[in-house]
C-alpha cells in the first residue's frame, strides 16, 4: 500500500521515473533509427522492415494481442532483456492483462529460464508496479 493518499497521487509518472525514462529513451532512439534526418545517415531498409515486422507480429490474428504480448514477455524474461521486459509489461497492461495473468507469465519464464531469471523478475515486478501506479 502506498504511503501517499489516493487523492494526492499524481496521474502522470514522476519526472525521472524509470517508466518515464524508458518511454523517452525508446521514443527518441526509435525516431533516430527510423527517420531520415538532414546531415545524418538513417537506418537501412532492412532495419525499417524488421521494425515493421516486429510491430505486425503482435497484431491480433489467431492469437489475440494480449496473448501475444504475454508470450513476448515470457520470451524477453528468458532471454534476460530488461528493455524488452519493460516494453512488454507496458503492452500487456495496455492490452488489459490483470496482475494475475502477468504473475502466471512470470512463473512460466522462471520455469523455462531457471533461477537466472530472478533478478529480471525483481525488476519486472518493480516496473509493473510503477506502470500500474500511473494509471
MODELLER restraints for C-alpha pairs under 7 A, 6 or more apart:
rsr = mdl.restraints
at = mdl.atoms
rsr.add(forms.Gaussian(group=physical.xy_distance, feature=features.Distance(at['CA:11:A'], at['CA:134:A']), mean=5.75, stdev=0.5))
rsr.add(forms.Gaussian(group=physical.xy_distance, feature=features.Distance(at['CA:11:A'], at['CA:135:A']), mean=6.75, stdev=0.5))
rsr.add(forms.Gaussian(group=physical.xy_distance, feature=features.Distance(at['CA:12:A'], at['CA:134:A']), mean=5.52, stdev=0.5))
rsr.add(forms.Gaussian(group=physical.xy_distance, feature=features.Distance(at['CA:13:A'], at['CA:20:A']), mean=6.47, stdev=0.5))
rsr.add(forms.Gaussian(group=physical.xy_distance, feature=features.Distance(at['CA:13:A'], at['CA:134:A']), mean=5.55, stdev=0.5))
rsr.add(forms.Gaussian(group=physical.xy_distance, feature=features.Distance(at['CA:19:A'], at['CA:131:A']), mean=6.77, stdev=0.5))
rsr.add(forms.Gaussian(group=physical.xy_distance, feature=features.Distance(at['CA:33:A'], at['CA:42:A']), mean=6.05, stdev=0.5))
rsr.add(forms.Gaussian(group=physical.xy_distance, feature=features.Distance(at['CA:33:A'], at['CA:43:A']), mean=5.47, stdev=0.5))
rsr.add(forms.Gaussian(group=physical.xy_distance, feature=features.Distance(at['CA:34:A'], at['CA:42:A']), mean=6.81, stdev=0.5))
rsr.add(forms.Gaussian(group=physical.xy_distance, feature=features.Distance(at['CA:34:A'], at['CA:43:A']), mean=6.18, stdev=0.5))
rsr.add(forms.Gaussian(group=physical.xy_distance, feature=features.Distance(at['CA:34:A'], at['CA:48:A']), mean=6.27, stdev=0.5))
rsr.add(forms.Gaussian(group=physical.xy_distance, feature=features.Distance(at['CA:35:A'], at['CA:42:A']), mean=6.42, stdev=0.5))
rsr.add(forms.Gaussian(group=physical.xy_distance, feature=features.Distance(at['CA:36:A'], at['CA:42:A']), mean=4.96, stdev=0.5))
rsr.add(forms.Gaussian(group=physical.xy_distance, feature=features.Distance(at['CA:58:A'], at['CA:65:A']), mean=6.00, stdev=0.5))
rsr.add(forms.Gaussian(group=physical.xy_distance, feature=features.Distance(at['CA:58:A'], at['CA:68:A']), mean=5.82, stdev=0.5))
rsr.add(forms.Gaussian(group=physical.xy_distance, feature=features.Distance(at['CA:58:A'], at['CA:69:A']), mean=6.79, stdev=0.5))
rsr.add(forms.Gaussian(group=physical.xy_distance, feature=features.Distance(at['CA:59:A'], at['CA:65:A']), mean=5.74, stdev=0.5))
rsr.add(forms.Gaussian(group=physical.xy_distance, feature=features.Distance(at['CA:65:A'], at['CA:95:A']), mean=6.66, stdev=0.5))
rsr.add(forms.Gaussian(group=physical.xy_distance, feature=features.Distance(at['CA:66:A'], at['CA:92:A']), mean=6.00, stdev=0.5))
rsr.add(forms.Gaussian(group=physical.xy_distance, feature=features.Distance(at['CA:66:A'], at['CA:95:A']), mean=5.28, stdev=0.5))
rsr.add(forms.Gaussian(group=physical.xy_distance, feature=features.Distance(at['CA:66:A'], at['CA:97:A']), mean=6.68, stdev=0.5))
rsr.add(forms.Gaussian(group=physical.xy_distance, feature=features.Distance(at['CA:69:A'], at['CA:88:A']), mean=5.95, stdev=0.5))
rsr.add(forms.Gaussian(group=physical.xy_distance, feature=features.Distance(at['CA:69:A'], at['CA:91:A']), mean=6.46, stdev=0.5))
rsr.add(forms.Gaussian(group=physical.xy_distance, feature=features.Distance(at['CA:69:A'], at['CA:92:A']), mean=5.55, stdev=0.5))
rsr.add(forms.Gaussian(group=physical.xy_distance, feature=features.Distance(at['CA:70:A'], at['CA:92:A']), mean=6.42, stdev=0.5))
rsr.add(forms.Gaussian(group=physical.xy_distance, feature=features.Distance(at['CA:70:A'], at['CA:105:A']), mean=6.40, stdev=0.5))
rsr.add(forms.Gaussian(group=physical.xy_distance, feature=features.Distance(at['CA:72:A'], at['CA:88:A']), mean=6.40, stdev=0.5))
rsr.add(forms.Gaussian(group=physical.xy_distance, feature=features.Distance(at['CA:73:A'], at['CA:85:A']), mean=5.63, stdev=0.5))
rsr.add(forms.Gaussian(group=physical.xy_distance, feature=features.Distance(at['CA:73:A'], at['CA:88:A']), mean=5.20, stdev=0.5))
rsr.add(forms.Gaussian(group=physical.xy_distance, feature=features.Distance(at['CA:73:A'], at['CA:89:A']), mean=6.78, stdev=0.5))
rsr.add(forms.Gaussian(group=physical.xy_distance, feature=features.Distance(at['CA:74:A'], at['CA:105:A']), mean=5.99, stdev=0.5))
rsr.add(forms.Gaussian(group=physical.xy_distance, feature=features.Distance(at['CA:74:A'], at['CA:106:A']), mean=6.70, stdev=0.5))
rsr.add(forms.Gaussian(group=physical.xy_distance, feature=features.Distance(at['CA:74:A'], at['CA:108:A']), mean=6.82, stdev=0.5))
rsr.add(forms.Gaussian(group=physical.xy_distance, feature=features.Distance(at['CA:74:A'], at['CA:109:A']), mean=5.01, stdev=0.5))
rsr.add(forms.Gaussian(group=physical.xy_distance, feature=features.Distance(at['CA:76:A'], at['CA:84:A']), mean=5.65, stdev=0.5))
rsr.add(forms.Gaussian(group=physical.xy_distance, feature=features.Distance(at['CA:76:A'], at['CA:85:A']), mean=5.42, stdev=0.5))
rsr.add(forms.Gaussian(group=physical.xy_distance, feature=features.Distance(at['CA:77:A'], at['CA:85:A']), mean=6.14, stdev=0.5))
rsr.add(forms.Gaussian(group=physical.xy_distance, feature=features.Distance(at['CA:77:A'], at['CA:109:A']), mean=5.98, stdev=0.5))
rsr.add(forms.Gaussian(group=physical.xy_distance, feature=features.Distance(at['CA:77:A'], at['CA:117:A']), mean=6.42, stdev=0.5))
rsr.add(forms.Gaussian(group=physical.xy_distance, feature=features.Distance(at['CA:77:A'], at['CA:120:A']), mean=6.57, stdev=0.5))
rsr.add(forms.Gaussian(group=physical.xy_distance, feature=features.Distance(at['CA:78:A'], at['CA:109:A']), mean=5.66, stdev=0.5))
rsr.add(forms.Gaussian(group=physical.xy_distance, feature=features.Distance(at['CA:78:A'], at['CA:112:A']), mean=6.86, stdev=0.5))
rsr.add(forms.Gaussian(group=physical.xy_distance, feature=features.Distance(at['CA:78:A'], at['CA:113:A']), mean=4.80, stdev=0.5))
rsr.add(forms.Gaussian(group=physical.xy_distance, feature=features.Distance(at['CA:78:A'], at['CA:117:A']), mean=6.42, stdev=0.5))
rsr.add(forms.Gaussian(group=physical.xy_distance, feature=features.Distance(at['CA:80:A'], at['CA:117:A']), mean=6.69, stdev=0.5))
rsr.add(forms.Gaussian(group=physical.xy_distance, feature=features.Distance(at['CA:80:A'], at['CA:120:A']), mean=6.53, stdev=0.5))
rsr.add(forms.Gaussian(group=physical.xy_distance, feature=features.Distance(at['CA:82:A'], at['CA:120:A']), mean=6.72, stdev=0.5))
rsr.add(forms.Gaussian(group=physical.xy_distance, feature=features.Distance(at['CA:85:A'], at['CA:124:A']), mean=6.65, stdev=0.5))
rsr.add(forms.Gaussian(group=physical.xy_distance, feature=features.Distance(at['CA:86:A'], at['CA:124:A']), mean=6.77, stdev=0.5))
rsr.add(forms.Gaussian(group=physical.xy_distance, feature=features.Distance(at['CA:86:A'], at['CA:127:A']), mean=6.77, stdev=0.5))
rsr.add(forms.Gaussian(group=physical.xy_distance, feature=features.Distance(at['CA:89:A'], at['CA:128:A']), mean=6.36, stdev=0.5))
rsr.add(forms.Gaussian(group=physical.xy_distance, feature=features.Distance(at['CA:90:A'], at['CA:131:A']), mean=6.90, stdev=0.5))
rsr.add(forms.Gaussian(group=physical.xy_distance, feature=features.Distance(at['CA:106:A'], at['CA:121:A']), mean=6.97, stdev=0.5))
rsr.add(forms.Gaussian(group=physical.xy_distance, feature=features.Distance(at['CA:110:A'], at['CA:117:A']), mean=5.96, stdev=0.5))
